[in-house]
Amino acid sequence: MNRIKNLKHKQTYIIVGIVFTGLILFGWVSHIWDEIVIKEIHSKIEAQGGVVTDIQKIAVEKTPFKKDNVGGIYFKIEYEHNGDSKTAYYRRHNALNIEDVPSKGAPEKWIFE
């Protein structure tokens, strides 16, 4: 009986370890993904002569895109250009590979105001 109890404890520890490792990996990948997207946003704004002052993930309803049928990720970017404060909106497709544009996904798109 004691042996069965120990086996159950070992199985529990293994399952908890797997779940914990999965959560850590998910957090790490999410962090890396966010850094890549932020660099991409900065590059786009700087290429147009602007300087990013704020980046926020927002709901599609708060963007000029208005509707999301494909699962994109939406950003509101505040930036300065020639001393003027400006706003841009960015739709990033929701794919693991930043170069992927899924056939039924949302290709990236910018809206500058």
Summary of the structure (lengths in Angstrom):
residues: 113
radius of gyration: 21.0
end to end distance: 70.8
largest distance: 76.7
contacts: 274
relative contact order: 0.13
helix: 43%
strand: 27%
